[in-house]
Amino acid sequence: MAKKDDLSSIAGLPDELGIDQDLAKSQQRLSIHVDTRRYGKAVTVVSGFDRTGSELRDVASQLKRKLACGGTVEDDAVELQGDHTNRVGDVLREMGYEIRT
């Protein structure tokens, strides 16, 4: 029997519940700020992720869909076109992340 060092094996819960992913999300402290880019365009930057590139692209895709905006992943941060500081925190909390204030 192989030894697993994840929370599901310790707690005895099935892997399908996704306890490890939820715990990993809640332990990350994300920060949100707005940068100004070329021609004075606002860009909302969400940084502080401890995710791999493909997982971060999935998070970016969900944010773009829920906020109806464009965006990209740059340097372990999600950049969203426009100033979304009033809504992005709520969306990230719904997704299970903690926001640094």
Secondary structure, 3 states (H helix, E strand, C coil): CCCCCCHHHHHCCCHHHCHHHHHHHHHCEEEEEEEECHHHCEEEEEECCCCCHHHHHHHHHHHHHHHCCCEEEECCEEEEEECCHHHHHHHHHHCCCEECC
